[in-house]
Amino acid sequence: MAEVIRIAESASDVSISNLPQNVEAEAALLGALMIDNRLVEDVQLKLKSHHFFEPLHGRIYDGILKLTDSNRVANPVTLKPLFEADEGMKEVGGPSYLAQLTGSGAAVIGARDFAAQIYDLALLRALVGVGRELVEGALDTSEDVAPLAQIERAESELYKVAEEGGAEGKAKTFAEATKEALRVAEAALNSGGGLSGITTGLSDLNGRMGGLHRSDLIILAGRPGMGKTSLATNMAFSAATRFLQDQSDGIEADRSAGAGVAFFSLEMSADQLATRILAEQSEVTGEQIRSGKIQAHEFKKLARAAAELTSLPLYIDDTPALTIAALRARARRLKRQKGIGMIVVDYLQLLQGSGRGSAADNRVQEISEISRGLKQLAKELHVPVLALSQLSRAVEQREDKRPQLSDLRESGSIEQDADIVLFVYRDDYYLAAKQPADDHPDFASWQEEMGRAYGKAEILVAKQRHGSTGKVRVKFDSRITKFSDLVDEGYMPEMRGG
């Protein structure tokens, strides 16, 4: 094993001599894997080539995985052609080094321990890297000092260390991307068709979008009174309950059509949101719950619903005036501690940016920073982020009150960053405001029109990267602020290209 020792010595120069490492453990593990290829199954899910301190060892590990993945034997003879031109291999005497690695059969016994140690040492090296960058950034006062930005960047890097075993990025090969695409298609097939992401709780909307996709930023917008918070609450509740159901059925978290949900409520308090969910599930109105005007049987329904919801993986953060940096930091913590798989933000315009720039010109830039930050968060945590947004008053000036993409406040960046844009529209809301007097000649026609529109809503899919745009009609019960599927045999879903 002289060459192994030489690698350790050459790798331990002045600049990296203090980094946590065990090159001998790396060599012993590689030897064990070549002796018994079955050990690969035990270590490959967690251990990656970049976890090896010695780059040559990482390339040998990749070679072993490449052969075993194609059901071929990985040993010094079959690996030799892969390394005949490898410069690092030449420095240690050529491919004969592979045979030397298998010199100790006793290494097979401790292979799993070697793998665990290599992984742990890689995490420690990644932590050293994060710490060094943090110290260097904190000491550098040559540019504008932005400590909050530095803290957020450090927390982001620490999150990557905790989740992925390293702070460096990694480009996906097309093969890896294809494998992920097939996994999504398989999820849609296994769900009975139509649902490849996280359920919205509405069958027709699931059919239109395939659910809420991981890494997507979904904007849900509407004028005040349309019910956008109610719809977001409905979706969050549906995702959390489906996750519990799938867990009890033995379905793995990454294959579930549900998810634990982090709900950042910048407008309503946690108890107000909880009251809404209780009202939806118990069918006792929120007004009755708050005023105490309920009968004994209604209180029993309320208590039963509350008991059923105690284990719901729905986490509400009602801290007002959050910055986008603080929200991202809290979301990472919830992902790490609670394993959340979906984030809801109510609503986007109440978030704050970094606060730099003059008051006159920074609002558009601030919204751009916030929408971009939410999209980055979705990709980083690999979860759908559902962000509610206000609409401009331009809607009210038109005869047709249905929203358009141009109605989004500071719409440029929001529309650009969003993967999906949904609008909520209720015709009965506007009709109610036009009610004529009972003795007015138009009252009968108004009443007929109101009868057709009452209790119905439209969810307009105005933008969708994954498919077509269009309209989904749903039922809305304003008493308990609940959206549900609309059973209407005479209704054919509108099909419109996107």
N, C-alpha and C positions, 0 to 999 in steps of 0.2 A: 504493500500500500504506500510505497515511497512517493509515487506520483501524486496520490491524494494529499499527502502531507505537503508536497511542494506547491500544489494548488492553493492550499490553505495559507501557506506562507506568502505566495505571490499576491494573493487577494488581500492580505492584511498589511497594506502599506500604511504610511502615516495618516492619510486622509480618511481611511475607513477602518483603521485598526480597532476602534472602540465600538463599532457596530455589532449588535447581537448576531451571532452566526455559529454554525456548527457544520463545517464542510464535510467532516468525517461522517456525521449522521446522514447527510445527503448522499454520500457515496455508498454507505451501507444500505440505505433504502433502495437506491437504484439497483444494486446487486441483488437484493431480495426480490425485487419485482421481476428481474430477468430470470431468476431461478424458478419463481412460482408466479406465473402471470395471473393467477386467480386473485392475488393480493391487490391487483389494480382496481378491482371493483370496490374494495374497502376504502381506498384513499382518493380516487379520482374525483368524487363529488365535491370534496372540500379543498384538496390540494391542487394548485395550479402551477404551471411552470415558472411564473414570475415570483413565486414564493421561495424559490431556490436562490441562495446568495451567489453561488458560482454560476455564471451564465451557461457554461458548457453543460452543467448538470441539468439546468432547465431545458436545454435543447434535447438532451438524452431522454429526459422524462417525456417530452412531447413526442419523441420518436417511438417510445414504448406505447404511449396511448394511441398513436396513429395505427400501429400494427395490431394492437389488441382490439381496437374498435372495428377493424375490418376482419376480425376473427382469424388473424394470423398469429403465429408464435413470435414473441419478442424475446430474443436472446442475442448474445454478442455476434453470432453469425448472421442473423437476419437484419440486425441493425447496422452492420458494417457498411453496406453500400450507401446508407444515408449520411455517413460521416467521413467518407474518404477525402472529401474536399473541404472539410471543416477546419478552419485555421486554428481554432481553439483546441481541437483534437490533436492537430499536428504538434502543438506546443508540448503536449504531454506524451508524445511518442506514437501517435497515430491510433487507429481503431483497436489495436491490441489493449488499449486502456479499458475497453469494454469488458474484456475477459478478466482483467485484473479486479474489476469491481465485484465480480461474482466469486472472488477468492474465499470469502467467509460464508459458508452455508448457515452459520449460527445466526446471521443477521435476519434470516426469515422469521425467527421467533419474535424479534422486537420491531418488525416492520411498522406496525401501527403506531408504536410509541415514537419511532423515528419521524413518521409523517406528522404526528401531532406536534412534536418539538419544532420541526422545520416550519410549520404553519405559524406557531406561536412566535418564533423568532422573526418571521417575516412581518407579523403585526407590530412587534416591538421596533423593527427598523422603520416601518411606516410611521409609527408614532414619533420616532426620532426626527424623521423628515418633516412632519407637521410642526413639531416643536421648534425645529431650527428655522423654518420659514416664519413662524409666528414671532420668534425672537428678533430675527433680522428685520421683519416688517415693523415691529414695535420700535426698534432702535433707529430706523431710517426716518428722519424728519425732513428730508430734502423735498418731498412733495407735500400736498395737502394732507394733513393728518385726518384720518377717517377711522377712529378706533372701532366704531360699531360695525363698519364694513369688514374690518380685519377680524373681528370676533365672529361675524357670520361666516366668513370664508374659512376660518379655523374650524368652526363647528361643522361646516359642510365637509371638510376634509376628514375630520374625526368620524363623522357619520359613515363616510366611505370606508374608513378603516374598520369600523365595527361591523358593517354589513357585508363587505366584499373581501376583507383580508388585505387591503392595500389601498394607498391613496392615489395610485396612478390610474389614468383612464385606459380603456382598452377598446380598440375598434373591433366590431363584429365582422366576421367573414360573411359572405353571402349565404354560405351553407347554414351558419348559425341563425341568420335572419329568416331563412326559409323554414328552418325547424320551428321557430317561434310562430311563423304564419300558419304552419300546419297544426300547431297546438291550439291556436285560436279557432281554426276551422273544426277541429275535433271537439272543442268545447261547445261550439254551436250545434254540432251534430248530436252530441250526447244530451244536450238540454232539450231535445225534441225539435230542434231547428229554430233559427232566428236569433238565438241569444248566445253571443260569443264573449260578451263582456259582463259587467255587473248589472243586475236587473234594476230597472226603473220602477218596477211594481205595476207598470201599465203594459199590457200585452201588445197593443197596437204600436205603441212607441218603441217597445223592444223590437218589434218586427221591422220598423222603419230604420232604426239605428243599429240594431244588434246589441243593444245594451250600452252601458257606459264603459268605454275602452280605457285600459290602463295606459298611462302616459299622456292622456288627452286632457286638454283644457276645454271645458264645456261652459259656455256662457248662457245663462238663463235670464232673460230680460222681460220687462213688462212695466206698464204704467202703474202707479199706486192703485191698490184695490183690485188688481187682476188676480192676485193669489200666488205670486211667484215664491214667497216664503213658504206658503202652504205646500206648493208642489215640491220644493226642495226638501221640506220636512218629510213629506210622503216618500220621496225617493230614498232619503237617508234611512228612514224606518224600514222600508222594504229590503234594502241592502243588508241592514243589520239582522233582521229576522231571518232572511234567506241564509245568511252566514251561520246562524245558530242551527237552523234546520239541517244544512249540509254537514255541519260538524257532527250532529247527532246521527246522521246517516253514514258517517265514516268517510266523507269526501274531503280530500286534502284542501288546505286553504287556497293554494294557487290554482286549483281546479274548480273552486266554488264560484257560483254565480252571485254570491253575496260578499259582504266585506264588513269589517269593523269600520266605523265612521267617526271622523273628527269633524265636528260642526263648530265653526268659528262664527259666532253670532255677535256682530258688532252693533246691532240695533236692538234686539230683544234680549232679555235676561234668560238665564238657563231655566228658571222656573216657569217663565212664560212659554218657552218652547216645549217644556215637559207637559204643561197644561194642554197645549195643542195636540200633542201626541196622545195623551190620555183621552181627550175628547174624541179624536178620530177612532180610537180603538174601543172605547166604551159606548160611543154614540150618545154621550151626555155632553151637551154644549159647554163650551168654555165659559160662557156667561153664567150658566147654572153652577159650574164648579167654583167660579170666583165668588159668586153671591151667596152660595150655600142653599139656593132654592132647588133642592133635589129631594125626591122621595126616597124612602128606605130601599126600594128595589133598584133605584138608579145608583144609590151609593154602593150597593153590593156589586153592581156591574163595574163601577169605578174602582173599587178595591180589588176586584178580580183582575182587571186590566193592569193595575199598578203592580200586583204580585207577579203577573206574567212577564212584565217588562223589567224586573229587577236585574236580570242577567243580560240584558240587551247590550251588545258592544257598541254603544253610541256615546261618545265623549263630547261634552259641550264646553267650549271655552267662550265665555261671554265678556272677556276683557275688552273695554271700549278703546277706540283710537289706537289700535295696533299698527305698528309699522310692518311693511312687507318683510323686512329682515327678521323681526320678532316672530311673525307668523310662521315663517319658514323654519326658524329654530324650534318653535314649539311643535310644529308638524313632524320634524325629524325625531324629536324626543318621543312623541306619541307612536310613531312608526317603530322606533326601537323598543319602547317599553310595552306597548299594547298591541303591536302588529296591525295597525290600521291599514285598510286597503282602499279608502276613499276619503276625500276631503271636500267639505262644503264651506263656502265663504259667503256670508250674508251681511253686507254686500260690498262689492268691489270699491265703490266710490268712498266708502267710509275708512278704507285702509289709507295709511300714510306712506309716502316715499321716504327717501333719505333726508329730504328737507333742504337740499342744496339748491342754489339758484334764487333768483328774485321772485317775489310773489306774482309779478305781472306775467312772467313767461313760463313759470315752472309747472302749471297745472297739467297741461298737455303732456309735458315730459314726465311728470309724476305718475299720471295714469299709464303712460307707456312703460315706465319702470315697473309699475305694479303688475300689469298684465303680462309683461315679459317674465317677471319673477314668479308668477303663478304657473306659467307654462314650464319654466325651468324646474319648478318644484314637482310638477306632475311627472316630468321625465326622470328627475333624480330619484324620486321615491317609487316610481313605476306604479302610480295610482291615478285614477281619474280625479281631476279637480273640478268641482262644479261651483262656479262663481256667479252669484246673482249680480245684475247690473240694472241701473236706472235707464229710462228712455227720456229723450228730450221732449219738450212740450209740442214739438212739431206735429206729433200724432194728433193732438187735439184740434189742430187747424184744418185737418182734412175731413172730407165727407166719409171716406172709408178709414175707420180707426185702426185697421190692422197694421201692426208695426212693420217697418222695413229696416234693413241693415243700417241705412243712413240715419235712423232715429237713435242709434246707440250714442250715448253721451261720450264725447271725445272718441268717436267711433273708429278712427283710423287704426290705432294700435290694438284696440280690443278685437276688432274684426280680423286683423292680420294675425294676431297671436292665437286666436281661438281655432280649435279643430272643428267644433260644432257650435252653432248659435241657435238657441231655441227662444221663441217668443210665446208668452201666454196671452191669450185674448179671449174675453168674455163679452159677447154681444149684449147679454141681459144687463150688464153693468151700465152700458150707455143708454139702453132702452129705458131703464128705470129712471134715469135722469130726465127723460123726455115725456114722462107720464102726463097726459092731459087730464083735465077735470072729468069727473064721472059723466057730466051732462054734455061734454064736448062731442061734436060729430065724429071726431077721429078716435074716440075712446075705444070703440068696438074693434077697429082694425089694429089699434095699438095693443089691445088685450090679446088678440089672436096672434100677433107677431111675438108678443112677450111669452105666450104659452109655448110657442115653438122653440124659443131661445132659452127659456128658464132652465137653470140647472145644467146647462151644457157649456163647454169651453172648447177652445181650439189651442193645440200646441203646434206652432208653426216651426218647422225645421228649415230655417232660412239659409244655413250654411252647413255643409257636412263633407269633410274630406274623404270619408269612407263610402259614401253612397249618394243617393238622390235626396233632393230637398222635397218638401211637400207639407201636407197638413194632416194632423191626427186629431180626430174629435174625441173628447172624453166627457165624462160626467163630473160635475162639481157640486158637492153638497156644502153650501155656504154656512149652514148651521154648525157643522163640525169641521169645516175647512178641509174637506177630503176630496181628492181627485181619484177617480176609478174608471175602469173600462166602460165604454158606452155600448150597451146592447141595443143595436138598431139594425134590424134586418133589411131595411130599405136603404141603408147607407153602404155605398161602395167606396173603399179607400181611394183617395185621389193619387194617381201615379204621375209624377212629374219629374223630368230629368233635372239633375243638378249641375 
